[in-house]
């Protein structure tokens, strides 16, 4: 692997005698890893059915490194069912360290493609609110599709700039995650494009952009809330320098001790500029650096900051939506015929043209001024005075929550994802198609034949 000369020179200066060990890590293969999605299956149940060998990721109880094999983990039906998310081990560290509690309001500011958002959602357990934002429109659509695949019920997906968000969500979130766009030095081992695009000028450009993003992010942290900052780069300008500047300008923030950081190296205050107070420099050792020659993962930087004050119940309340009587009737009919142990609250239903969404219960402010990609859980579409359930609803449901379901094996799941019908002795009506107990999509039973309703855009070729 040919690395940029200026990068190598800077790393030699930074690491000294440790440099040779660091550079040898680039001769090793990148790590293949996954994170179990506890919204759809428990870790213990997944371990029983996992079709490949796995070793645990030390800092993430749901994360596993996967041994190389001919069959890639992303090709299995369980992947398409959202039972797990393919994610680089170091990238699992951010959500694992900030660990939001169920009921909290959480913002993932730079969220695409959705790995950290789906991990944050697992912590929330469909309680509270997750706002996942992506400034790039195309990447925001990819983010939205991953939110859907992972069966997340309480997530709003936005396509917005940080400055527009901060005007709407002032001091609103209990947790704000900024996985900042960066120069990508930590990804060199797995991404040739990151090497090709790297330059000292690009590092500086990224640092300036990170500063702008953080300026808006701090405005959205509620008193007593936390800000998680991360990058996948080694450059001090994008890591310790960013935190030092933030602490200098916003003394209400301080770096939080994180137990999970025991697996990582400390931040390095000696690599930043001298015009920073000794107290701030000393506190930078509470941040974390993940090195590819010391852990099973790529390069990463993580810092968790806490804002002074105490978390309080939000006083700003939006008036409950008035349920459209005809829409409410369609929802109740669908519930009676197809669901059990689940109630779609009509007062939280938002209608966008003919599509219905279930707004997260914890969302209590108006988002009309923002570009919304997904307003919570899509329930379905009104067609000819009936409700046709969405694929998103299927992905969010468990077998025990529906009246009819079938559980198929990997071979039949391949046929289903190809668009084929399934024969099964099931009463007529909407049927949840599952693989190993994990929902994969809808079918409609008609005379012991399950008509395929797997979205055409997701179907695979043999």
N, C-alpha and C positions, 0 to 999 in steps of 0.2 A: 504494500500500500504506500503510495507516494503522498506524503503530507506536505502542506505549504511550508516553505522554508522559514518564513517569518513566524509561523505558528510554532514550529519546532524550536526556534531560537528563544522565543518567549517562554515556552514551557521548560526549557533547560535552565533558564535564569530563575524561574519560579520554584522548580523542584530540586535543583541541585543534584545531590547524589541519588535521589529517588527517581531521577529522569529515566535511567536505563530500564528499570522495572516497569515504569509507566509505558514507555515506547514499545516494550515487548508485548504488552497487552493487545496491540494492534495486529499481532500475528494470530491471535485467537479468534475463534468464530463468535459471531454475535449470539446472544442468548435468545432462545424462543421461549416465551412465557405466556401464561394466561391468568386471568383472575375470575374466580367463580362469582356468578351473579346471585347473591343471596335473596334477591327479590323473587327468583324463580326456582331456586334449588339450594339446599343446604350444602355446606362443604362436605360433611360426612356422607350425604347421599351421592354427591357427585363423585367422590373418591371410589365409591362402590361400582360405578358404571363407567368411569373414565376409560376411554379406549386406548390410552397411551400411558407411559410411565411418567411420573411426576416427582419433583423434589420441591419442598416448601421454600418460598421466599421469606427470609427471616423477619422482615419488617412489615409484612402484610399477611394477615392470617388467612386471607382468601386467595393469595397469590401462589403460583407454582411455576417453576421452570419445567419445560417439557423436553424429554430426550428426543433427539433427531430421529425421524423415521421417514419412510417413503410416503406415507399418508400424512399430509399436513393437517394440523388441528383445525384450521379454518375451513376445511372441506366437509367436516362432519355435520350431520343434521342438528346436533346439540348446539353447535355454534350458531346456526341460522335461527335456532329456537331461543337464543339469548341466554343459554345456560352459562356461558362464559364469554369473556372479552379478551381478545389477543392484545396483550399490553407488555411493553418492555418493563423488566423488574424495577429499575430505578424510577420510572414514571409512576409506579404505584406508591411511592414514598409520600407524596404531597398530601393526598386525601387521607392516607393512613395516619399521618402525623397530626393533621388538623382535626380529624375524627368528629364531625358534627353530630349532635344528638338528635333523635327523632323530635319533630316539632319545630326545629330551628328554620330560619330563613337564610338561604345560602345562595350566593352568586358565584358562578364560574364565568369570569369575565372574558377569557380568551379560550373558548371551550372546545372548538373543533379539534379532532374528529369526534370526541365524546368519551374518551377513556376515563379522564378524571371526573367528568360529570356523572357517568354511570357508577363510578366508585363512590362518589359523594351520595348519590341516590340510595345506594345500598345501606349506608349509615343512617339515612333519614327514614328508611323503611316505609316510604310512601306517606309519611307524616310531615307536616310543615310545607315548605316551599323551596323548590330549586329553580333558579333562573339561569339558563345556559345561554350565553351570548357569543356570537361570532360576527366579526365585522365584515368578513368576506362572504358574499351572497352564496356562492357555489359551495363553499365549505360549511355554511350554515345549513344547507339542505342535507349534506352528508351527516352533520351533527344530529339533525332532526330524525333522520332514518335510524341512526344508532340508538337514540333515545327510545324510539318505537320498538326496535328489536329487543332491547333489554327490558321491555315491559314496565317502564316507569310511568307512574300515574300522576305525579305531582310536579311535573316539570313544564315550565314555559320556555320556549326557544325563541330567542330574539336575534335579529340581524341589525345591530346598532353600533354606533361609535360610543366610546366610554364617556365623552362629554355630554351626549344626549341622555345617557342612562343616569348620570350623576344628578341631573336636574330633576328626574322623576323619583329616584331612590335615595334621597338625601338621608344619611344616617339610618338606613333601613335594615341592613343585613347583619345577622349575627356572625356570619362568616363570609368573607370575600376571598376568593382564590384567584390569583393572577399568575397563571403559567405563561410567562411573558414570551412573546416572539423574540427569538435571540439568534445569535450567529451560528448556533448548532454545533459547536466544537465537540460536545459530548457525544454526538451522533456519528462522528466520522467513521467509526468501525462498521456501521450498518447503513450508511447513506452516502454514496459517492457524490450526489448533488450538493450536499453540505460542504464537502471538500472543494468542489469546483467553484462554489459561490463565495467561499471564505476570502476575506481580506481584512487588513487592519481598519480600512475605511468602513467596511461593513460592520465591524465590531462597534465602532464609534457611532454609526448610524443607529444600530440596534439599541445602544445605551441611551441615546437621545429619545428614541421612541418609548423605551421602557419608563424613562422618567416622566414622559407625558401621560402614559397609561396610569402610573402610580399616583400622579397628581389628581386624577379623577377617582381612582379606586378608594383612596383614603376618605373621600367625601361620603362614600356609601356605607362605611362601617359604623354600626350603631355603638353608642357608648357601652363599654364592656365587651364589645365584639372583637373578632380576630381577623387579621389579614395574613393570608398565606401567599408568599412570593416564591416562585421557583423558575429556574431556567435549565436548559440542557447544554450549558456552556461552561468552560473553565475560566473565562476572562473576568478578572476582578472588576473591570469597569462595568460589567453587566451583573455582578453579584454583590460582593461586599460594599463596593462603592455606592450602589443603588440604595442599599439598606442604611449606610452611614448618612447619606444625603437625606433620606426620609426621616431618620431619627433627629437630625439636626434641625429640620424644618418643622417637624411635627412632634414636639416633646411629649404629647399625650400618648404616643406609642412607645412600647418597649418590647424587647425580644423575649419571647416566652421560652422557658425550659421545656423541652420535649423528651419524654422518656425514650421514645423510639429512636432518637438520635444516637443511642449507644452503639448502633450498628455502623455508624458513619464517622468520618473525620470532622473535626471542627472547622468553622470558617477561619480565614486567615487574615487578621487585621493588619499584619505587617505588609500586605500587598496593596494597601490603599494609600491614598495621598495623606500628607502630614497635617493638613489643615482641618483635622477632626479631633474633637476632645478625647482625652484619654479614657473617659468613662464609656463613650460610644465605642471606641476601639476595643476596649476590653469586652464589651457586651457582644461583639461580633463573633466571639468564640462559641456563642450559643446557637449560631446558625450551623448548617451542615453541608459538607461537600461529599459527594459520592464519586469515588474514583474507580475506573474500570480495571485497574490492577489490584484493587483491594476487595472488591465485592463482585457478586455475580450479576453484573449489570453495566449499563453505560454511564457516562459522565452526567452529573446532575448537581444542582445547588438548591437548597430548601431553607427557608426562614419563616418562622411563625411569629407574628407580632400581635400584641394585645393592646387595645385602646383603653385608656382610663375610663372608669365609670362602671355602671352595673347594667346588665341586660334587663329591660323592662318589657311588659306587654305593650304591644303597639296600640296607641290610642286612635290613630287614624282609621276609621271604619268606613268602608264603602257600603252603600245601601244594598241589601240582598237583591238579586235579580228577580224580576217578576216572571214566573214561568208562563210561557205560552201554553194555553190550555190544550190546544190540539197537539202540540209537541209533547207535552206532559203525558197525554193519553197514549201516544205512540210508544214512549219510553216504558210506561207501566205495562202495556201489552207485551212488549218485548221481554221485560223482566219476568212477567208471569209465565211466559211460554218457554224461556230459555235459561234463566238464571236462578240461583238459590244462594242464600247467605250473602247477598250483596244488594245494596240499594243505591241506585243512581239518583242523587238528590236533584230534583228538577230545578230547585232554586239556584244551583250552581252551573246549570247548562247554558252555554253560550252558542248561539247559532250564527254561523258564517255562511251565507248563502244557504245551500241545502245541507251543509255539514254541521254536526253537533259536537261540541267539546265540553268536557267536564272540567271547569275551572278549579285549580287547586284551592282547597278550603282556606288556606292561610293567606292567599293573595287578597289584600284588602285595599288596593289602590288602583286607579284607572290607568290602563296602558294604551289608551287610544292614540296617543301621540307617537307611539313607537311602532317600528316595523316588526310585526309578530309573524313568526313562522309556524309555531305550534302553541295553541292556547290551552295547555294542559293535555288531558287524555282525550283523543278523538274517539267518540262513541260510535258514530256511524253517519250514514247519509239517508235523508228522506227521499224515498223513491215511490211514487204512485201511492201515496197515503200509507206507507209502511216504513219501518226503520230497518235498513240493511246495515248490519254491524260492520265496523271497520276492522282491518287487520290489526291496528293498534290495540283495539279492545281485546281481541283474541290473545295477543302477546302479553297483555297485562293480567289475564285471568289464569286461575289455577283450576285443575280438573274438579276439585271439590266445590267450586263456585258456580258450576254450570249443571244443567239437567242432563245433557247428553255430551259424552266425550268418547273418543276411542284412543287407545294407546298403540302405536305402531313401532316396528323395529327400524333399524337403520336402512335396510333394503327397501322397505315400503316407503320410508320417509324420502328416499331418493326419488321414487316414482311420484310421490305427492308433490315434491318441489319441482318436478318436471312438468306438472300440470295434469297428471293422470287421475282418473277416478279410483275410488277404493270401495271394495265390497265389504260390507259389515252389517251385522244384525243389530241395527239401531233404529228406534222409532223415528218417524219423519220429523224433520226440523233442523235448525242450526245445530251443528255438532262441532265441538272443539277437538281438533286433531292434535294429538300430543305424541312426542317421542320420549320414551323413558320417563313419562310423567311430567314432561315440560311442554307447555303449549307451543305449537308451531304455526297454527293458523286455523281458519274456518273451513268447514265443509258443510254441505247441506244434504241431509239424508232424505232420499226419495226412494221408497220401495227397496230398501236394503242396499242401495248404492249411494256412496258419499260423493256428491258432485263437488268438484274441486273449486275452491274460492281462494286459493293461494294467489297473491297479486302477480299479474303477468310480468311486471317489471322486476320481480325477484326470482322468477323461475330460472332453473339451471338447465344446461345442456348435458347430455350424456357424454 
